[in-house]
Structure formats: structure tokens, C-alpha cells
């Protein structure tokens, strides 16, 4: 009986296998390095993460400038003052009136200009900041802040929506809670009522989630040993406190300011406390500004 020769079939099968492997290799290679491949997707994700990090850093620098201005001047910084602060920041590469991408870091005069352009040394993105102290664009693309993201939602302190609470007393008093004894003032149009619901018993209930700017101040004058303080509480937990005291001297003043992300339904309020003898005067103040 003659033996069959299978070598021809084996070679054809091998060729087909090689072709299939080459096709599969091409598909895998395209999925990896193609225009929509894994490497390209990973690169885009990395770039987006870097851009978000740079944006958050710029937003933080804007907020820090606002906090410093409120702590020292009790007002919002001007766009010119913000530009000056950026020029003194070692992490900033340049501050310019128009888009430059590369420029020197020297102080500029804004004049009638409503924005300026700046860039961080460690990131390739250029930011435009407008007269409202908000990011107007990133690399020429209009910036649209996220309303749901805690990190991207802060766009600058609003001066047209605020609450101002104060308590003034010269005699001694123990801890005062739930806004008892505080006077309350708001902006003329009561824009703050869109953000916070007020009651003397429970303080403020947050109506809109977002970033808020809090400022605390205490001052007193006494020729004897005495102290006074104001606290800021969220859901019953003290998250900020300012205290001043005297030991035979007459005047002491202390302030603090910070931003905080509050969620809808949170309860916030200010409390006051004083110990010791009667003073010439005691004043405590609590401010709250939306930042979106």
C-alpha cells in the first residue's frame, strides 16, 4: 500500500496560520498605537489630568489672593492686584495682557483691559483670567466650570451675594449658640437667600452645593484679663475659630478666612464665646460668600 504524503497540506496550514497571526498582530498593534489606540487614550487621559491639576492650581492661587485681600483689606482684590500677586509668585512663568505663550515675568499695567494671560512654569497651559477673577479660557478654549465637581466649581468670591453676622457686647457672656444674639445683614438684593435659608434657631441651611468663602473676625478692648471668640460650625462640628484676648492690655484683633465646599442640606452657623471680666467692648463677625 502506498503511503500518503501530507507535507503539502502541512505547509498550507502553516502559511494560513502565519497569515492569521500577522492579521491578529496588526489588529493588536492598531488597538495599541493607532489613533484611537490604548497608548493614545492613555496619553489623552494623562494630558487631561495634567490640565485639571494646572487649572486647580490656578484656581487655588486666585482664592489665596482673595483670602489675603479679605484678611487685610476686608475687600475683593482688583484684577490689577491679582496680576501683581501672580507676578510675585515663583511658580508663575509670565503675566501678560495678550496671549504670549512665552514671555518674561514683569509687572504690567492693565489699564482698561478686562483680563490678563498667565502660565505656570511646570505646565504647558495658558490661562486667561477675567475681571471677575475667574478663569475665562484655558489655551484659548472658553472655560466652563463644572457645577458638580468640588475641585473645579470655585470661580471667585461673589460680592453681590453674602451674609454678614455680628455680635457686640461689653459684658461677660458664656457660649452663645444657634445665632442667638447675632445681628444679620445681607446684600441689597438678598441674592444670598438663593444659597442659604436662615433661621435664628438653626442658623443656615445650605440650598446649593458648592464652594463658599468664610471670614471670621474678633476684636476687643479691656484693661483686665478677658477673651472673646467666634466659631464657624458645619453640622455641629467646629471647622474654624478666631479668638482674641487681653492680659492687662487694651486692644486685640484677630482674623481668619478660608474656602470650604458645602453640600446641599448642610447646616452652618456661627457661635460666640467670652470669659473673664467685663470689657470696654467685644465684637465678633462672621461672613459667608458664595464662590459660584
C-alpha positions as CSV (number, residue, x, y, z in Angstrom):
1,X,0.0,0.0,0.0
2,X,1.4,3.5,-1.0
3,X,1.8,5.9,1.9
4,X,0.1,9.3,1.6
5,X,2.3,12.4,1.5
6,X,0.8,15.1,4.0
7,X,3.6,17.6,3.6
8,X,1.7,19.8,1.1
9,X,-1.3,20.1,3.5
10,X,1.1,20.9,6.4
11,X,2.8,23.7,4.5
12,X,-0.6,25.3,3.5
13,X,-1.8,25.1,7.1
14,X,1.4,26.7,8.3
15,X,1.0,29.5,5.8
16,X,-2.6,30.1,6.8
17,X,-1.6,30.2,10.5
18,X,1.2,32.7,9.8
19,X,-1.3,34.9,7.8
20,X,-3.8,34.7,10.7
21,X,-1.1,35.6,13.2
22,X,0.0,38.6,11.1
23,X,-3.6,39.8,10.9
24,X,-4.1,39.4,14.6
25,X,-0.8,41.2,15.3
26,X,-1.9,44.0,13.1
27,X,-5.2,44.3,14.9
28,X,-3.4,44.3,18.3
29,X,-0.9,46.8,17.1
30,X,-3.6,49.1,15.8
31,X,-5.5,48.8,19.1
32,X,-2.3,49.7,20.9
33,X,-0.8,52.6,18.9
34,X,-3.5,53.6,16.5
35,X,-5.2,57.0,16.5
36,X,-7.8,55.6,19.0
37,X,-5.5,53.0,20.5
38,X,-4.7,52.3,24.1
39,X,-1.5,54.3,24.1
40,X,-3.2,57.4,22.5
41,X,-6.1,57.1,25.0
42,X,-3.6,56.8,27.9
43,X,-1.8,59.9,26.6
44,X,-5.0,61.9,26.3
45,X,-6.0,60.8,29.8
46,X,-2.6,61.9,31.2
47,X,-2.9,65.3,29.4
48,X,-6.4,65.9,30.8
49,X,-5.2,65.0,34.3
50,X,-2.4,67.5,34.0
51,X,-4.7,70.2,32.7
52,X,-7.1,69.6,35.6
53,X,-4.2,69.8,38.0
54,X,-2.9,73.1,36.5
55,X,-6.4,74.5,36.5
56,X,-6.9,73.6,40.1
57,X,-3.6,75.2,41.0
58,X,-4.5,78.5,39.2
59,X,-8.0,78.5,41.0
60,X,-6.2,78.0,44.3
61,X,-3.9,80.9,43.7
62,X,-6.9,83.1,42.8
63,X,-8.6,82.0,46.0
64,X,-5.5,82.6,48.1
65,X,-5.2,86.1,46.7
66,X,-8.9,86.8,47.6
67,X,-8.4,85.4,51.1
68,X,-5.3,87.5,51.7
69,X,-7.2,90.6,50.5
70,X,-10.2,89.9,52.7
71,X,-7.9,89.2,55.7
72,X,-6.0,92.5,55.3
73,X,-8.3,94.9,53.4
74,X,-11.8,93.4,54.0
75,X,-12.5,93.5,50.3
76,X,-12.0,91.7,47.0
77,X,-8.7,92.3,45.2
78,X,-8.8,94.1,41.9
79,X,-7.7,92.4,38.7
80,X,-4.6,94.6,38.8
81,X,-3.8,93.4,42.4
82,X,-4.3,89.8,41.3
83,X,-1.9,90.3,38.4
84,X,0.6,91.8,40.8
85,X,0.3,88.8,43.1
86,X,0.9,86.4,40.2
87,X,4.0,88.4,39.2
88,X,5.4,87.8,42.7
89,X,4.6,84.1,42.6
90,X,7.7,81.9,41.9
91,X,5.5,79.2,40.3
92,X,4.2,81.6,37.6
93,X,6.1,81.9,34.3
94,X,4.5,85.1,33.0
95,X,1.7,87.6,33.2
96,X,0.7,89.4,30.0
97,X,-2.1,91.5,28.6
98,X,-2.5,89.3,25.5
99,X,-1.8,85.6,24.7
100,X,2.0,85.2,24.5
101,X,2.7,81.5,25.3
102,X,6.3,82.7,26.2
103,X,7.1,85.9,27.9
104,X,9.0,87.4,30.8
105,X,7.6,87.8,34.3
106,X,7.4,91.5,34.9
107,X,4.6,93.6,36.4
108,X,2.2,95.0,33.9
109,X,-0.4,97.9,33.9
110,X,-3.8,96.5,33.0
111,X,-5.4,99.9,32.4
112,X,-8.8,99.3,30.8
113,X,-8.1,95.7,30.0
114,X,-10.7,93.2,31.4
115,X,-8.4,90.2,31.6
116,X,-4.8,89.0,31.6
117,X,-3.0,85.9,30.5
118,X,-0.7,83.8,32.6
119,X,1.1,80.4,32.7
120,X,2.5,78.1,35.4
121,X,6.2,77.2,34.9
122,X,5.6,73.4,35.4
123,X,2.6,73.2,33.0
124,X,2.2,73.9,29.2
125,X,-1.2,75.6,29.5
126,X,-2.0,79.3,29.2
127,X,-4.9,80.7,31.4
128,X,-6.9,83.8,30.8
129,X,-8.3,85.4,34.0
130,X,-11.1,88.0,33.6
131,X,-12.2,91.0,35.7
132,X,-14.5,88.8,37.8
133,X,-11.3,86.9,38.9
134,X,-12.5,83.8,37.1
135,X,-10.8,81.6,34.5
136,X,-12.1,82.8,31.2
137,X,-10.2,80.4,29.0
138,X,-7.6,77.6,29.0
139,X,-5.3,77.5,25.9
140,X,-7.8,79.7,24.1
141,X,-10.8,77.4,24.8
142,X,-13.5,79.1,26.9
143,X,-13.6,77.7,30.4
144,X,-16.9,76.2,31.6
145,X,-16.7,75.4,35.3
146,X,-18.3,72.2,36.4
147,X,-21.2,72.7,38.8
148,X,-20.9,69.3,40.3
149,X,-17.1,69.0,40.8
150,X,-15.9,70.2,44.2
151,X,-12.4,70.9,42.8
152,X,-13.5,72.8,39.6
153,X,-16.6,74.6,40.9
154,X,-14.9,77.6,42.7
155,X,-14.9,80.6,40.3
156,X,-14.2,83.5,42.6
157,X,-15.9,85.2,45.6
158,X,-19.2,86.8,44.7
159,X,-19.6,90.3,46.2
160,X,-23.2,90.6,45.2
161,X,-24.3,87.7,47.4
162,X,-23.2,87.5,51.1
163,X,-24.2,87.3,54.7
164,X,-22.7,89.3,57.5
165,X,-23.4,88.4,61.1
166,X,-22.2,90.3,64.1
167,X,-22.5,90.3,67.9
168,X,-21.4,93.2,70.0
169,X,-21.3,93.1,73.8
170,X,-19.1,94.5,76.5
171,X,-20.2,92.5,79.5
172,X,-19.1,88.9,80.0
173,X,-21.1,86.1,78.4
174,X,-20.9,82.4,78.1
175,X,-21.1,80.4,74.9
176,X,-23.8,81.7,72.5
177,X,-25.2,79.1,70.1
178,X,-27.6,78.9,67.1
179,X,-27.1,82.5,66.1
180,X,-28.7,83.8,69.3
181,X,-27.8,87.4,69.8
182,X,-26.3,87.8,66.3
183,X,-27.4,90.6,64.0
184,X,-27.7,89.7,60.4
185,X,-27.1,91.7,57.2
186,X,-27.2,90.6,53.6
187,X,-26.7,92.2,50.1
188,X,-29.3,94.6,49.0
189,X,-30.9,92.2,46.6
190,X,-30.8,89.3,49.0
191,X,-29.1,87.1,46.4
192,X,-27.7,85.0,49.3
193,X,-31.2,83.7,50.0
194,X,-30.8,81.6,46.8
195,X,-27.9,79.8,48.5
196,X,-28.8,79.7,52.2
197,X,-32.0,79.5,54.2
198,X,-31.8,81.3,57.5
199,X,-33.4,80.8,60.9
200,X,-32.3,82.2,64.2
201,X,-32.7,78.8,65.9
202,X,-30.8,76.7,63.4
203,X,-28.5,79.1,61.6
204,X,-28.2,78.5,57.8
205,X,-29.3,75.5,55.7
206,X,-27.3,75.2,52.5
207,X,-29.6,75.2,49.4
208,X,-26.9,74.9,46.7
209,X,-23.8,72.7,46.9
210,X,-20.6,74.5,46.0
211,X,-17.6,76.4,47.3
212,X,-18.2,79.1,49.9
213,X,-15.8,81.7,51.4
214,X,-15.8,82.2,55.2
215,X,-14.3,85.0,57.1
216,X,-14.1,85.3,60.9
217,X,-13.1,88.4,62.9
218,X,-12.9,89.1,66.7
219,X,-11.8,92.3,68.4
220,X,-12.0,93.6,71.9
221,X,-10.6,96.1,74.3
222,X,-10.1,95.5,78.0
223,X,-7.8,96.7,80.8
224,X,-8.3,93.4,82.6
225,X,-7.7,89.7,81.7
226,X,-10.5,88.7,79.3
227,X,-11.1,86.9,76.0
228,X,-13.7,86.5,73.2
229,X,-14.0,84.2,70.2
230,X,-16.2,83.3,67.3
231,X,-16.6,79.8,65.8
232,X,-17.8,78.5,62.5
233,X,-19.6,75.2,62.6
234,X,-20.8,72.8,59.9
235,X,-23.4,70.2,61.0
236,X,-22.4,70.8,64.6
237,X,-18.6,70.4,64.1
238,X,-16.3,73.4,64.6
239,X,-14.3,74.0,61.4
240,X,-13.0,77.5,62.1
241,X,-12.3,79.6,65.2
242,X,-10.9,83.0,65.9
243,X,-10.0,84.2,69.4
244,X,-8.6,87.3,70.9
245,X,-7.6,88.1,74.5
246,X,-6.0,90.7,76.7
247,X,-3.9,90.4,79.8
248,X,-4.0,93.9,81.1
249,X,-3.5,95.5,77.7
250,X,-6.4,97.3,75.9
251,X,-6.8,96.1,72.3
252,X,-6.5,92.8,70.5
253,X,-7.8,91.9,67.0
254,X,-7.7,88.5,65.1
255,X,-9.0,87.4,61.8
256,X,-9.1,84.2,59.7
257,X,-10.5,83.4,56.2
258,X,-10.8,80.2,54.2
259,X,-12.9,78.5,51.5
260,X,-15.0,75.4,52.1
261,X,-17.1,73.1,49.9
262,X,-20.6,72.8,51.4
263,X,-23.3,70.3,50.3
264,X,-27.0,70.9,49.9
265,X,-28.7,70.2,53.3
266,X,-25.6,71.1,55.4
267,X,-26.3,73.2,58.4
268,X,-23.9,76.1,59.1
269,X,-23.9,78.7,61.9
270,X,-21.6,80.9,64.0
271,X,-21.3,80.8,67.7
272,X,-19.7,83.3,70.2
273,X,-17.9,82.8,73.5
274,X,-16.4,85.1,76.1
275,X,-14.9,84.6,79.6
276,X,-13.4,86.8,82.2
277,X,-14.4,90.2,83.4
278,X,-16.4,92.9,81.6
279,X,-14.5,94.6,78.7
280,X,-14.7,98.0,77.2
281,X,-16.1,96.4,74.1
282,X,-16.3,92.9,72.4
283,X,-17.1,92.4,68.8
284,X,-17.3,89.2,66.7
285,X,-18.1,89.0,63.0
286,X,-18.9,86.1,60.6
287,X,-19.1,86.4,56.8
288,X,-20.1,84.0,54.2
289,X,-19.8,84.5,50.4
290,X,-20.7,82.0,47.6
291,X,-17.9,81.3,45.1
292,X,-20.1,80.1,42.2
